[in-house]
Amino acid sequence: MTEVRLTIDGRETTAPHRSPLLDAIRGLGIDVPTLCHMDGLEPYGVCRMCIVEVKRGRRTRLVTSCNFPVEQGLEVFTDTERIRQHRRILAELMLARCPDVPKVRELAASVGVTTSRFHTMAASDCVMCGLCVRVCDEIVGASALSFVGRGNVRIVGTPWSVDPESCIACGACVYVCPTGAMHMEEKTTERWRRELGSDKRMCRYARMGLISYKICPNDFRCAECEVDQRIFEEFGTHPILAIAPGLRQTPIKVGPFDVVEDRFYSRGHAWATMTGDHARVGMDDFARQLVGPIGKVIMHAMPGHTIRAGDAAATVTSDGHSLTLRAPVSGTVTHVNGAVVDDPALLDEDCYGRGWLFTIQPDDFYLQSRRLVGREQVKAWIDEQWQRLAHALEAMGHSELTPGFAHRISHADFVELSKEHFESEATSP
């Protein structure tokens, strides 16, 4: 992406062309208040607290920095009297709507407002930031929440005001709500307790796709569940925000292999994709099919360890076949996917999603990604790998690369193929 130059509060900087202006501002360590903004969601601009002044030529205007695109030569001001005045008015309006909400009072105090001149008609604890609706739609992919009504009678509700079957009680809406107004998770679990028999009470993490299958033994009291605590600790955030099923791209077929184009691939057939400042790492479908149905996963990369690109990261085994996957990038390991260690079948079911292996805080992902296979080259690369594999299998007496072909490969042939496609390419430039 092309870098352009701009000036923020008198300081020259660079930022990717048409990236959100808020990112460039925060990149300089400048604090701009927000309420409706969250990394990973499309910018919304409804709370308007992130307003700044931008100047082009002789013209200056107020814009919301979360969704205003960076352009060459912009001059930006983040703390003028005009900006402060607008933020104070916005804070007063929010105080009039939600006078007893701690987050609103805290945000108002940060811009110097403690009382509102506007009359409170009907106090509410919902600021209409839309975070719950957007996270359910964009990140979870359930679309179980929506805005209902218009104008001053607009509220957050469910489509057609009925309990949606699409709600999986993941709790993401509650997790992102800044005011405590959202109780969708609680309502859904209460309904499940009434309507579902004990053999139908599937764990919410199975509904999310984080584990293969599990019946809840705890009456949907997730806060008291060891599984719930372990998964939160592994991810360091709400797990649905980390796996983001609503953002997943549909795999494309290159020969018999699935490829997802939104990530980078090492020539040792590991993939890496950035989420915030962490890279998630997994094994691609080429490696998965070659090794066969996974029976065991052994992690060599553990939290806190420093790992270099090309180091052994994990070993997967299947019916006597064993393959060591090597780290695609260098950095510090932050989490390992305990679910895939406990249930290796997750790799076979979803190697690009639930079957990820570990996360790493890379030294410099942008620099390291230049030696990986990106989305522009991945189809041609996998196609070349497929052709080489097909020719090698034919020479070994295997005529077709059909599903389950790994079972027909002898141990000696598998070792030879592994050297050809993994060991020799793990550190290739």
C-alpha positions in Angstrom: 0.0 0.0 0.0 1.3 3.4 -1.0 2.6 5.6 1.9 1.7 9.3 1.9 2.9 12.2 3.9 0.7 14.3 6.2 1.0 16.6 9.2 -0.7 16.0 12.5 -0.6 18.8 15.2 2.6 20.1 13.4 4.3 16.8 13.3 5.1 15.3 9.9 4.4 11.6 9.5 3.5 8.9 6.9 0.5 6.5 6.7 -0.9 4.2 4.1 -3.0 6.0 1.5 -6.7 6.0 2.4 -6.2 4.2 5.7 -8.3 5.6 8.6 -6.9 8.9 9.9 -7.5 7.8 13.5 -4.8 5.1 13.1 -2.2 7.7 12.0 -3.2 9.9 14.9 -2.9 7.2 17.5 0.4 6.0 15.8 1.9 9.3 17.1 0.6 8.6 20.6 -2.1 11.3 20.4 -5.2 10.4 22.4 -8.5 11.0 20.7 -11.7 9.9 22.5 -14.0 7.3 20.9 -17.0 5.4 22.0 -18.4 3.6 19.0 -15.0 2.6 17.5 -13.3 -0.9 17.9 -10.4 -2.3 16.1 -11.6 -5.1 13.7 -15.0 -3.5 13.0 -15.8 -1.2 10.1 -15.5 2.4 11.2 -19.0 3.7 12.1 -18.6 7.4 13.1 -21.8 7.6 15.0 -20.6 8.9 18.4 -18.5 11.6 16.6 -16.2 12.0 19.6 -13.2 11.4 17.4 -13.7 14.6 15.4 -10.6 16.4 14.2 -10.0 19.4 11.9 -8.4 18.7 8.5 -7.1 21.4 6.3 -6.6 21.3 2.5 -5.3 24.5 1.0 -7.3 27.3 2.7 -10.3 25.2 3.7 -10.7 23.7 7.1 -13.5 21.3 8.2 -14.5 18.9 11.0 -14.4 15.2 10.2 -14.7 12.0 12.1 -11.2 10.6 12.1 -12.2 6.9 12.5 -13.6 6.8 8.9 -11.9 9.7 7.2 -9.2 8.4 4.7 -5.6 9.6 4.8 -4.6 11.6 1.8 -1.3 13.2 0.6 -0.6 16.6 2.1 -3.4 16.6 4.8 -2.9 19.0 7.7 -4.6 17.7 10.8 -5.4 19.3 14.1 -6.7 17.2 17.0 -7.2 19.7 19.9 -8.4 23.1 18.8 -11.0 25.2 20.6 -13.5 24.4 17.8 -13.0 20.6 18.4 -13.2 21.0 22.2 -16.5 22.9 21.9 -18.1 20.2 19.7 -16.9 17.4 21.9 -18.4 19.1 25.0 -21.8 19.4 23.3 -21.7 15.8 22.3 -20.8 14.8 25.8 -23.7 16.8 27.2 -26.1 15.1 24.8 -24.9 11.7 25.9 -25.1 12.7 29.6 -28.7 13.8 29.0 -29.5 10.3 27.5 -27.5 8.2 29.9 -26.9 10.3 33.1 -26.1 7.3 35.3 -23.8 5.3 33.0 -20.2 5.3 34.4 -18.6 5.1 30.9 -20.5 8.1 29.7 -19.7 10.1 32.8 -16.0 9.1 32.4 -15.9 10.1 28.8 -17.7 13.4 29.5 -15.3 14.2 32.3 -12.3 13.6 30.0 -13.5 16.6 27.9 -14.4 18.7 30.9 -18.1 18.1 31.2 -19.8 17.0 34.4 -23.4 18.1 33.9 -25.7 18.6 31.0 -27.8 21.6 30.1 -30.2 19.4 28.2 -33.3 17.9 29.7 -33.3 14.1 30.3 -36.7 12.9 29.0 -36.2 9.1 29.5 -32.9 7.9 31.0 -31.3 5.0 29.3 -28.2 2.9 29.7 -27.8 2.4 25.9 -25.8 5.0 24.0 -26.7 3.6 20.6 -23.0 3.1 19.7 -23.9 0.0 17.7 -21.0 -2.0 18.9 -23.2 -5.0 19.8 -25.1 -5.0 16.5 -21.9 -4.7 14.5 -19.8 -7.3 16.3 -22.7 -9.8 16.0 -23.0 -9.1 12.2 -19.4 -8.5 11.2 -17.3 -10.6 13.6 -19.7 -13.4 14.7 -21.6 -13.6 11.5 -24.9 -14.4 13.4 -26.8 -11.1 12.7 -28.9 -11.8 15.8 -29.2 -8.1 16.7 -30.4 -5.1 14.8 -31.6 -1.5 15.2 -35.3 -1.2 15.6 -37.2 2.0 14.9 -36.0 5.4 13.9 -35.2 8.8 15.4 -35.6 9.2 19.1 -37.5 5.9 19.4 -34.7 3.8 17.9 -33.5 0.9 20.0 -31.3 -2.1 19.8 -33.4 -5.3 19.5 -33.8 -8.5 17.7 -35.1 -8.8 14.1 -39.0 -8.8 14.2 -38.7 -8.6 18.1 -38.5 -12.4 18.4 -35.8 -14.5 20.0 -33.4 -15.3 17.1 -32.3 -18.9 16.5 -29.0 -17.5 15.1 -27.9 -16.3 18.6 -25.2 -18.8 19.9 -24.9 -17.1 23.3 -21.2 -16.3 22.6 -21.4 -13.2 24.7 -19.5 -11.0 22.3 -22.2 -8.3 22.4 -22.0 -8.2 26.2 -18.2 -8.1 26.0 -18.0 -5.1 23.7 -20.9 -3.1 25.3 -19.4 -0.1 27.0 -22.4 0.6 29.3 -23.7 -2.8 30.5 -27.0 -2.3 28.6 -26.7 -5.6 26.7 -28.1 -8.8 28.1 -28.6 -10.9 25.0 -26.3 -13.8 26.2 -28.3 -14.1 29.5 -31.6 -14.1 27.7 -30.5 -16.8 25.2 -29.2 -19.1 27.9 -32.3 -18.6 30.0 -34.4 -19.7 26.9 -32.1 -22.7 26.4 -32.6 -23.8 30.0 -36.4 -23.7 29.5 -36.5 -25.3 26.0 -33.6 -27.7 25.6 -33.3 -31.1 27.1 -30.1 -32.1 28.8 -28.9 -34.0 25.7 -29.4 -31.0 23.4 -27.5 -28.4 25.5 -24.5 -27.9 23.3 -21.6 -25.9 24.8 -21.4 -22.4 23.4 -17.8 -23.0 22.4 -19.0 -25.9 20.2 -21.5 -23.5 18.7 -18.7 -21.0 18.1 -16.6 -23.8 16.4 -13.8 -23.7 18.9 -14.3 -27.3 20.0 -15.7 -30.2 18.0 -18.6 -31.2 20.3 -19.5 -30.9 23.9 -22.7 -31.0 25.9 -22.8 -28.4 28.7 -22.8 -30.1 32.1 -23.2 -26.8 34.0 -26.7 -25.5 33.0 -25.1 -22.8 30.8 -23.4 -21.1 33.8 -20.3 -20.3 31.8 -18.7 -18.0 34.4 -18.3 -21.1 36.6 -17.0 -23.3 33.9 -13.3 -24.4 33.7 -13.5 -24.7 29.9 -14.7 -21.1 29.7 -11.8 -19.9 31.9 -9.2 -21.8 30.0 -10.3 -20.6 26.6 -10.4 -17.0 27.7 -6.9 -17.3 29.2 -5.6 -18.9 25.9 -6.9 -16.1 23.7 -6.4 -13.2 26.1 -9.7 -11.7 24.8 -13.1 -12.9 23.9 -12.4 -16.0 21.7 -15.0 -15.1 19.1 -13.2 -11.8 18.5 -10.0 -13.8 17.9 -11.4 -16.4 15.5 -13.8 -13.9 13.9 -16.0 -16.4 11.9 -17.9 -13.6 10.3 -14.7 -12.3 8.6 -13.6 -15.6 7.2 -13.0 -15.8 3.5 -14.4 -18.8 1.6 -11.6 -21.1 0.6 -10.9 -21.4 -3.1 -9.9 -24.7 -4.8 -6.5 -25.0 -6.5 -6.6 -28.5 -7.8 -7.7 -30.7 -4.9 -6.4 -28.3 -2.2 -8.2 -25.5 -0.3 -6.5 -22.1 -0.2 -7.6 -19.0 1.7 -6.3 -15.8 0.1 -6.3 -13.5 3.1 -3.1 -14.8 4.6 0.6 -15.4 3.9 2.1 -18.9 3.3 5.6 -20.2 4.0 7.2 -22.5 1.5 7.1 -25.1 4.3 3.2 -25.0 4.1 2.5 -23.0 7.2 0.2 -20.0 7.0 0.3 -16.7 9.0 -2.3 -13.9 9.3 -2.2 -10.8 11.3 -4.9 -10.0 14.0 -4.0 -6.7 15.7 -0.3 -6.9 16.6 -0.3 -10.7 16.7 0.1 -13.3 13.9 -1.9 -16.5 14.0 -0.1 -19.5 12.5 -1.5 -22.8 11.2 -0.9 -25.6 8.7 -2.3 -25.3 5.2 -4.5 -27.8 3.4 -1.7 -29.1 1.2 0.2 -30.3 4.3 -3.0 -31.5 6.0 -3.9 -33.7 3.0 -0.4 -35.1 2.5 -0.1 -36.2 6.2 -3.6 -37.6 6.3 -6.2 -37.6 9.1 -4.4 -36.0 12.1 -4.2 -38.2 15.2 -1.9 -36.2 17.4 -0.5 -32.6 17.7 2.7 -31.9 19.6 3.5 -28.2 20.1 7.2 -27.2 20.2 6.4 -23.5 20.4 5.2 -22.5 23.9 4.0 -19.2 25.3 6.9 -16.9 26.2 9.4 -18.7 23.9 11.3 -16.8 21.2 11.1 -18.6 17.8 12.8 -18.0 14.6 11.4 -18.5 11.1 12.3 -22.1 10.1 12.4 -23.4 13.7 10.3 -26.5 14.5 6.9 -25.2 15.7 4.6 -28.3 15.8 4.6 -31.9 14.9 1.5 -33.7 13.5 1.1 -37.4 13.1 -1.3 -39.7 11.3 -1.1 -43.5 10.9 2.7 -43.6 11.2 3.2 -40.5 9.1 4.8 -37.6 11.1 5.4 -34.1 9.8 7.1 -31.2 11.6 5.7 -27.8 10.7 8.2 -24.9 10.8 7.5 -21.3 12.0 6.8 -19.0 9.0 7.9 -15.9 11.0 10.2 -14.9 13.9 8.9 -13.5 17.2 7.7 -14.3 20.6 5.0 -17.0 21.0 2.0 -15.7 23.0 -0.6 -18.5 22.9 -1.0 -22.1 21.7 -4.3 -23.5 20.7 -5.0 -26.0 23.5 -8.2 -27.1 21.7 -6.3 -28.5 18.8 -3.9 -30.4 21.1 -6.9 -31.9 22.9 -8.8 -32.6 19.7 -6.5 -32.9 16.7 -9.5 -33.6 14.4 -10.0 -29.8 14.4 -7.1 -29.6 12.0 -8.9 -31.9 9.5 -12.2 -30.1 10.0 -11.0 -26.5 9.7 -7.2 -26.0 9.3 -7.7 -22.4 8.3 -10.0 -21.5 11.3 -10.4 -23.5 14.5 -7.4 -25.6 13.7 -4.9 -22.8 14.1 -1.8 -23.8 16.1 -0.3 -20.8 17.9 -0.1 -17.0 17.9 3.1 -15.1 17.8 4.1 -11.4 18.3 6.4 -11.0 15.2 9.5 -8.9 15.2 8.5 -7.1 12.1 5.7 -8.8 10.2 5.7 -6.4 7.3 9.4 -7.1 6.6 9.1 -10.8 7.2 6.0 -11.1 5.0 8.1 -10.2 2.0 9.8 -13.6 2.0 6.4 -15.4 2.2 3.9 -16.2 -0.5 1.2 -13.6 -0.6 -2.3 -13.6 -2.1 -1.1 -12.5 -5.5 1.2 -15.6 -5.8 -0.5 -18.3 -3.7 -2.7 -19.8 -6.5 0.2 -20.2 -8.9 2.4 -21.5 -6.1 0.0 -24.2 -4.8 -0.8 -25.2 -8.4 3.0 -25.7 -9.0 3.2 -27.7 -5.7 0.2 -29.8 -6.8 1.8 -30.6 -10.2 5.1 -31.6 -8.6 3.3 -33.8 -6.0 1.2 -35.5 -8.7 4.3 -36.3 -10.8 6.1 -37.6 -7.8 3.1 -39.8 -6.7 2.8 -41.1 -10.3 6.5 -42.1 -10.3 5.9 -43.9 -7.0 3.0 -45.9 -8.6 0.1 -43.8 -7.3 -1.9 -42.8 -10.4 -4.4 -40.4 -8.9 -4.4 -37.7 -6.2 -7.8 -38.6 -4.8 -9.2 -37.9 -1.3 -7.5 -40.2 1.2 -4.4 -40.7 -0.9 -2.2 -40.3 2.2 -3.3 -43.8 3.4 -1.8 -45.3 0.2 1.6 -43.8 0.6 4.3 -45.9 2.2 6.4 -44.6 5.1 9.5 -44.4 2.8 7.5 -42.5 0.1 6.1 -40.1 2.7 9.6 -39.3 4.0 10.7 -38.6 0.4 7.8 -36.4 -0.3 8.3 -34.5 3.0 11.9 -33.7 2.1 10.7 -32.5 -1.2 7.9 -30.2 -0.1 8.7 -29.3 3.5 12.2 -29.7 4.8 13.9 -28.4 1.6 11.5 -25.4 1.3 11.1 -24.4 5.0 13.9 -21.9 4.8 13.8 -21.1 1.1 13.8 -17.3 0.3 
